[in-house]
Amino acid sequence: MVGLVPFRRLAGLAARIGADPADSDDLRLQKTLLVLGGSFMFIPAGIIWGIVYFVFGEPLAGAIPLSYSIFSTISIVIFAFTRNYRFLRFSQLLLILLLPFLLQAALGGFVNASAVVLWSLICPFGALLFGAPRDAPRWFVAYVVLVVVSGLIQPFVRLVNNLPPALVLFFFVANIAAVSAIAFMLLYYFVGQKDTFLRLLRVEQEKSENLLLNILPKEIAAILKNENRTIADHYDGASILFADMVNFTPLTAAMAPADMINLLNEVFSYFDSLVEKYDVEKIRTIGDSYMVAAGVPRPCPDHAHVLARMALDIQAYVRSNPICVDKHIDFRVGINSGPVVAGVIGRKKFIYDLWGDAVNTASRMESHGAPGQIQITRETYELIKDEFVCERRGKVMVKGKGEMETWYLVKTRVTDPL
């Protein structure tokens, strides 16, 4: 940890050079890495490298890495005053591309210069790392051209230089090892970034998937993701349940808004757990009204039985919940069965909804029902009468429908295995 402190200080200093408050996190990181590499790593290395060549009697070769350090320093100073990142990036890439080639020519070709032109390969790698991926192929082509040119001019350069064979061998090993290490680290970085990106992408996909499934049935969500068509399906047999809180308006006047929301959230969250238990489809909530359907979008032969069991669980919960008891809360529940059309409407904030007379009638069963009761139509009664105890209410005048014979669902005839 102690050894990391100087590096962190250098990184902090590099991050302040040419910093712009409007920079994104990615751009800020690219600037820091480029300044850190160009100023605090390559510039001192260029000075040391140049001094070594001067000591061994190669002044022209020594002037080249020293000139790199000078020009690199100038570009960073300009960047510090102008914040022109494109200029900094281009100048640094051009320097690292050209100067190793010139150094190799000055020392007498591939062998005499210990293949120092390999350092030019850092240029296209740097283009990838520092935010110019579209330009990277062109930088790589330029690198290949310089390597080819190095081969073509080999017969015309000096045959020997003043460097001892041991130093030439040392530079061979150092050049190959250093460039290979940098290439590996860059590749390692990119692979790590790719894995991180894919992991974050999977997390975001899961979030989006869960959010979509909280809005739409999974079958409908799959269609929306994979197909571009209008979703509208007809179902011959389905059952619809409406549950509505009695005297909701006076209750809202007597309770604090936060308390009312917490109450609705607690009650409807339990209803949601019943939706999962019975594998039915929650269609929507509007205020204090809760709508559920069975048989859509997954056909279900016992759709009426499933909603009957859920309705009984709803009323049992309301009667036993301490808050509902304390606030004298009751629910009217209405159920009807019949054919429906189901589909998705809208392009933004879309919903999965149901249409048809069966839906309207189910809503009427709730609104014309009695507090604490589950009112069902003849269509539903005929489907469940053998397994559930139903009490005949008689004929009820229903808005838009006239007189309708209805029943109250009371209980199951046998112990329900669920």
C-alpha positions in Angstrom: 0.0 0.0 0.0 2.9 2.4 0.8 4.3 1.9 -2.7 1.0 2.9 -4.3 1.0 6.3 -2.6 3.5 8.0 -5.0 1.7 6.5 -8.0 -1.7 7.8 -6.7 -0.1 11.3 -6.2 1.2 11.2 -9.8 -2.2 10.0 -11.1 -3.9 12.9 -9.2 -1.5 15.4 -10.7 -2.0 14.0 -14.2 -5.8 14.1 -13.7 -5.6 17.9 -13.0 -3.6 18.7 -16.2 -6.1 19.8 -18.9 -9.0 18.8 -16.8 -12.5 20.1 -17.8 -15.5 19.9 -15.5 -17.6 18.9 -18.5 -15.6 15.8 -19.2 -17.3 12.4 -18.9 -15.7 9.8 -16.6 -14.4 7.9 -19.6 -12.8 11.0 -21.2 -11.3 12.1 -17.8 -9.7 8.6 -17.5 -8.3 8.7 -21.0 -6.8 12.1 -20.4 -5.2 11.0 -17.1 -3.7 7.8 -18.6 -2.3 9.7 -21.7 -0.7 12.4 -19.6 0.5 9.9 -17.0 2.1 7.7 -19.8 3.4 10.6 -21.8 4.8 12.8 -19.1 5.6 10.7 -16.0 6.7 7.5 -17.8 7.9 8.0 -21.4 9.5 11.5 -20.9 12.0 10.3 -18.2 12.6 7.1 -20.1 13.5 9.1 -23.2 15.9 11.3 -21.3 17.7 8.2 -19.8 17.7 6.5 -23.1 19.2 9.5 -24.9 21.9 9.9 -22.2 22.9 6.3 -22.6 23.4 6.8 -26.4 25.4 9.9 -25.8 27.7 8.1 -23.3 28.4 5.4 -25.8 29.3 7.8 -28.6 26.0 8.0 -30.5 25.0 11.7 -30.3 22.5 11.5 -33.2 20.8 8.5 -31.7 20.8 10.2 -28.3 19.2 13.3 -29.7 16.2 11.4 -30.9 14.8 10.1 -27.6 15.8 13.5 -26.0 13.9 15.3 -28.7 10.9 13.0 -28.0 11.0 14.1 -24.3 11.2 17.8 -25.3 8.3 17.6 -27.9 6.2 15.5 -25.6 6.7 18.0 -22.8 5.7 20.9 -25.1 2.5 19.1 -26.2 1.5 18.4 -22.6 2.1 22.1 -21.7 0.0 23.2 -24.6 -2.7 20.8 -23.5 -2.6 22.1 -20.0 -3.4 25.6 -21.3 -5.8 24.8 -24.2 -7.4 21.6 -22.9 -7.3 20.4 -26.6 -7.3 16.7 -26.1 -7.4 15.9 -29.8 -4.1 17.8 -30.3 -2.5 16.0 -27.3 -3.6 12.6 -28.5 -2.5 13.2 -32.1 0.9 14.7 -31.1 1.7 11.9 -28.7 0.7 9.1 -31.1 2.7 10.8 -33.9 5.8 11.0 -31.7 5.7 7.4 -30.6 5.1 6.3 -34.2 8.0 8.3 -35.9 10.8 8.5 -33.4 11.5 4.8 -32.9 11.7 4.5 -36.7 14.2 7.4 -36.9 16.2 6.0 -34.0 16.5 2.7 -35.8 17.7 4.3 -39.0 20.2 6.4 -37.0 21.7 3.3 -35.3 22.0 1.2 -38.5 18.9 -0.9 -39.0 17.1 -3.7 -37.2 19.9 -5.6 -35.6 22.2 -2.6 -34.7 19.1 -0.8 -33.2 17.8 -3.8 -31.4 14.6 -3.7 -33.3 13.7 -0.4 -31.6 11.0 0.2 -34.3 8.8 -2.2 -32.3 8.0 0.8 -30.0 6.1 2.3 -32.9 3.5 -0.4 -32.3 2.4 1.4 -29.2 0.9 4.0 -31.5 -2.1 2.0 -32.9 -2.5 0.4 -29.4 -2.7 3.9 -27.9 -5.2 5.0 -30.5 -7.5 2.2 -29.3 -7.0 3.0 -25.6 -7.1 6.8 -25.7 -10.4 7.2 -27.6 -9.6 7.1 -31.3 -10.6 3.5 -32.2 -11.8 4.6 -35.7 -8.3 6.0 -36.4 -6.5 3.0 -35.0 -6.4 1.0 -38.3 -4.8 4.0 -40.1 -2.2 4.3 -37.4 -1.5 0.5 -37.7 -1.1 0.8 -41.4 1.3 3.7 -40.9 3.3 1.4 -38.4 3.4 -1.4 -41.0 4.6 1.0 -43.7 7.4 2.2 -41.4 8.5 -1.4 -40.7 8.5 -2.1 -44.5 10.5 1.1 -45.1 12.9 0.0 -42.4 13.5 -3.2 -44.3 13.9 -1.4 -47.7 16.5 1.1 -46.3 18.5 -1.6 -44.5 21.1 -1.9 -47.3 21.8 1.8 -47.2 22.3 2.5 -43.5 25.5 2.1 -41.6 26.7 -1.4 -40.9 28.0 -0.8 -37.4 27.6 1.6 -34.5 29.5 2.4 -31.3 27.2 0.4 -29.0 28.9 -2.6 -27.3 27.4 -6.0 -28.4 26.2 -6.6 -24.8 24.3 -3.4 -24.8 22.7 -4.2 -28.2 21.6 -7.5 -26.8 20.3 -5.9 -23.7 18.3 -3.4 -25.7 17.0 -6.3 -27.9 15.7 -8.1 -24.8 14.4 -4.8 -23.2 12.6 -3.7 -26.4 10.9 -7.0 -27.1 10.0 -7.5 -23.4 8.7 -4.0 -22.8 6.6 -3.8 -26.0 5.2 -7.3 -25.4 4.3 -6.3 -21.8 2.6 -3.2 -22.9 0.7 -5.0 -25.7 -0.3 -7.7 -23.1 -1.5 -5.1 -20.6 -3.5 -3.2 -23.2 -5.1 -6.5 -24.3 -5.7 -7.5 -20.7 -7.3 -4.1 -20.1 -9.6 -4.4 -23.1 -10.7 -7.9 -22.2 -11.4 -6.8 -18.6 -13.4 -3.9 -19.9 -15.3 -6.2 -22.2 -16.1 -8.6 -19.4 -17.1 -5.7 -17.1 -19.3 -4.2 -19.9 -21.0 -7.5 -20.6 -21.6 -8.1 -16.9 -23.1 -4.6 -16.5 -25.1 -5.2 -19.7 -26.5 -8.4 -18.3 -27.4 -6.7 -15.1 -29.2 -3.9 -17.0 -30.9 -6.4 -19.2 -32.2 -8.2 -16.1 -33.4 -5.0 -14.7 -35.2 -4.1 -18.0 -36.6 -7.6 -18.2 -37.9 -7.5 -14.6 -39.4 -4.0 -15.2 -41.1 -5.2 -18.4 -42.4 -8.3 -16.7 -43.8 -6.1 -14.0 -45.8 -4.3 -16.7 -46.7 -7.1 -19.1 -47.2 -10.8 -19.1 -44.1 -12.7 -20.0 -45.6 -14.1 -23.2 -46.6 -10.6 -24.4 -43.2 -9.2 -23.4 -41.5 -11.8 -25.5 -43.6 -10.9 -28.5 -42.9 -7.2 -28.1 -39.2 -7.8 -27.9 -39.0 -10.2 -30.9 -41.8 -9.1 -33.2 -43.2 -5.9 -34.6 -46.9 -6.4 -34.8 -50.2 -5.5 -33.2 -50.9 -7.7 -30.3 -54.7 -8.5 -30.2 -55.9 -12.0 -29.3 -59.4 -13.5 -28.8 -60.0 -15.9 -25.9 -63.2 -18.0 -25.9 -63.0 -18.6 -22.2 -61.6 -16.3 -19.5 -62.6 -14.9 -16.1 -62.2 -11.4 -14.8 -62.1 -10.2 -11.2 -62.6 -6.7 -10.0 -61.9 -5.8 -6.3 -62.7 -2.3 -5.0 -62.3 -0.8 -1.6 -65.5 0.4 0.0 -65.8 4.1 1.1 -62.3 4.9 -0.2 -63.0 8.6 -0.6 -64.0 9.3 3.0 -61.0 7.2 4.1 -58.6 9.3 2.2 -59.9 12.4 3.8 -59.4 10.9 7.3 -55.8 9.6 6.7 -52.5 11.2 5.9 -51.5 10.7 2.2 -48.4 8.7 3.2 -50.5 6.4 5.5 -53.1 5.9 2.7 -50.4 4.9 0.2 -48.8 2.6 2.7 -52.1 1.0 3.3 -52.9 0.5 -0.3 -49.4 -0.8 -0.9 -49.7 -3.4 1.9 -53.1 -4.6 0.8 -52.3 -4.7 -3.0 -48.9 -6.3 -2.4 -50.8 -9.2 -0.7 -53.1 -9.3 -3.7 -50.0 -9.5 -5.9 -48.8 -12.5 -3.9 -52.1 -14.2 -4.7 -51.6 -13.4 -8.4 -48.3 -15.4 -8.2 -49.9 -18.1 -6.1 -52.7 -18.8 -8.6 -50.7 -18.0 -11.7 -53.2 -15.4 -13.0 -52.6 -12.1 -14.7 -52.8 -8.8 -12.9 -54.2 -6.3 -15.4 -54.0 -3.0 -13.6 -54.8 -1.0 -10.5 -56.7 2.3 -10.6 -56.8 4.1 -7.3 -58.4 1.6 -4.9 -59.5 -0.8 -7.7 -57.7 -4.0 -8.5 -58.3 -6.0 -11.7 -57.2 -9.6 -12.4 -57.9 -12.1 -15.2 -57.4 -15.8 -15.5 -57.2 -17.6 -18.9 -55.3 -14.8 -20.6 -52.8 -14.7 -22.1 -52.3 -18.4 -20.9 -55.4 -20.4 -21.6 -56.6 -22.1 -18.5 -59.5 -24.6 -18.4 -60.4 -23.8 -14.8 -60.1 -20.1 -15.0 -63.3 -19.4 -13.0 -62.2 -21.8 -10.2 -58.8 -20.1 -9.9 -60.3 -16.6 -9.5 -63.0 -18.0 -7.1 -60.2 -19.3 -4.8 -58.3 -16.0 -5.1 -61.5 -14.0 -4.3 -62.1 -16.1 -1.2 -58.4 -15.5 -0.1 -58.8 -11.7 -0.7 -61.9 -11.5 1.6 -60.3 -13.7 4.2 -57.2 -11.5 4.3 -59.2 -8.3 4.5 -61.2 -9.7 7.5 -58.1 -10.8 9.3 -55.7 -8.0 8.6 -55.4 -5.8 11.7 -55.2 -2.5 9.8 -58.2 -3.4 7.7 -60.1 -4.3 10.8 -59.1 -1.2 12.6 -60.0 1.1 9.7 -63.3 -0.9 9.0 -62.1 -1.6 5.4 -64.2 -3.8 3.2 -63.8 -4.8 -0.4 -66.5 -5.4 -3.0 -65.5 -8.2 -5.4 -67.1 -9.0 -8.7 -66.4 -11.9 -11.1 -67.6 -12.8 -14.6 -66.6 -15.3 -17.2 -66.8 -15.3 -21.0 -65.0 -14.4 -24.2 -62.6 -11.5 -24.2 -60.2 -9.7 -26.5 -56.7 -9.0 -25.0 -53.9 -6.9 -26.4 -51.4 -4.1 -25.9 -52.4 -0.5 -26.6 -50.1 2.5 -26.9 -46.5 3.0 -27.9 -45.4 4.8 -24.7 -46.4 3.6 -21.2 -48.2 0.8 -22.9 -50.5 -1.6 -21.0 -51.9 -5.0 -21.5 -55.7 -4.7 -21.4 -58.9 -6.6 -21.9 -62.0 -5.7 -23.8 -65.5 -7.2 -24.3 -68.8 -7.5 -22.7 -67.4 -10.0 -20.2 -65.0 -7.4 -18.8 -67.7 -4.7 -18.5 -70.1 -7.2 -16.8 -67.4 -8.2 -14.3 -66.9 -4.5 -13.4 -70.7 -4.2 -12.9 -70.6 -7.2 -10.6 -68.2 -5.3 -8.4 -69.9 -1.9 -8.5 -73.4 -3.4 -7.9 -72.1 -5.8 -5.2 -72.2 -5.5 -1.4 -69.3 -4.7 1.0 -67.5 -7.9 2.0 -69.2 -10.0 -0.6 -68.0 -11.7 -3.9 -70.7 -11.3 -6.5 -70.6 -13.6 -9.6 -72.7 -13.9 -12.7 -74.6 -16.9 -14.0 -71.7 -17.6 -16.5 -69.3 -17.9 -13.6 -71.7 -19.7 -11.3 -72.3 -22.5 -13.9 -68.6 -23.1 -14.1 -67.9 -23.4 -10.4 -71.2 -24.5 -8.7 -70.0 -28.1 -8.3 -67.0 -27.1 -6.3 -68.1 -23.9 -4.5 -70.9 -23.0 -2.2 -72.8 -20.0 -3.8 -75.7 -18.2 -2.3 -78.3 -17.0 -4.8 -78.8 -13.2 -4.5 -81.6 -13.0 -7.1 -82.1 -10.5 -9.9 -80.2 -7.3 -9.7 -80.8 -4.2 -11.9 -77.4 -3.7 -13.5 -76.5 -0.4 -15.3 -76.3 -1.0 -19.1 -77.4 -4.7 -18.7 -80.8 -4.6 -17.2 -81.9 -7.3 -14.8 -79.3 -10.0 -14.1 -79.4 -13.0 -11.9 -76.4 -13.1 -9.6 -74.9 -15.2 -6.8 -72.6 -14.5 -3.8 -69.6 -16.8 -3.6 -69.4 -18.2 -0.1 -66.8 -20.9 0.2 -65.4 -24.1 -1.3 -67.4 -27.3 -1.0 -64.2 -29.4 -0.2 -60.8 -28.6 1.3 -58.9 -26.7 -1.3 -55.6 -28.4 -2.0 -54.0 -25.0 -2.7 
